[in-house]
Amino acid sequence: MQIGVNSDKAVDQRRAFVIEEDDTLRASLQFILHDEIETHELASPDDAFAKGVGWLVPHIVLLGVSFLKAEGNGLIGDIARHFPGVRILVVTGPEDEAQALSGVRAGAHGVLVKPLTLPQVRRSVDRLLGRGQTASLVRLGGLPNPGGTQ
């Protein structure tokens, strides 16, 4: 057993798809998550659509911002239609925050901004999956505050 792994989460039957062009980042995210959720690394949305059938449908997708830059925000809707009920986190660097924000406006559920840390990634995934007591996602500058205050 890994240090810092919650065994209740480790037996959770949900799964994550990490869809990222950068194989190092994809492997890092898979490593961070694999102890607490079944995690699959995929190099493209098409790979995810081919793999995520039947019992292997993801509950959460971590999507690299490069795909939004290349394919546009319609990709968020494509993922949501292909995997009904899926939660989508856009993974980005600070330089592409505007593109990630437009992905949220198009229906993504949150953003992970690099540099990524193990606790940050796990907390964000837990929050979107409704697992345990988790901190709120960081509010980015271009989005309205759901509480109505600044």
Helices and strands as residue ranges (DSSP letters): H 7-10, E 15-19, H 23-33, E 38-42, H 45-51, G 54-56, E 60-64, H 65-71, H 74-82, E 87-92, G 94-96, H 97-105, E 110-113, H 118-129
